[in-house]
Amino acid sequence: MTSEQMEIWHNPRCSKSRAAKQALDEAGISYTERRYLEDAPSAAEIRAMLDRLGLEPWDITRTGEDVAKELGIAGWSRTPEDREHWIETLAHHPKLIQRPIVAGSRGAVVARDEQSLRSML
């Protein structure tokens, strides 16, 4: 058990998100749950999380979502000059953010699999 405070960007309707939350509970880890569809992160918060993840916004974008298809995201350019456009889009459409994201003092991961999540526990 650790005293580290962690945060999980969580969608309770997502099975991978629920599994990550359950794993945190079973490990006895204290965390803050952010239901990011209800409490959407700002562009600044997304930038900060991307820095912690060591990823680019296109790396955490759910391109299969209907809104992604409507926006034509699959065809968007992925260059440093495009980064802010992607971040602003994620801030306006939080459903496009990959889930769950677990962050703590050791960084952050998109915890879609057990191995990724274990790296944070």
C-alpha angles and dihedrals in degrees: 000000000000133000091216114124111227133185129218124197096213142184108193090204091062117088093209089051092050090048091053092049090049091051090052090050092048091049090053092238119158112228144163114237116217114191092205096190089061096033102035116201117242122240088258091053091049090050090051092048091048088053090052091047093046088227140119123242093254088057091063098038120114098222094180095066117110092242090053090054091047090052093045092233094160088070097046119118117251105211132126088259090058096049097094093049089054092047093049090049091052090049091052094041107034090172085076092064114104114242147261106019115184119194132184142142091296093058129264140288139193093240100205092134135039094247093057092048093047089058087066098044 
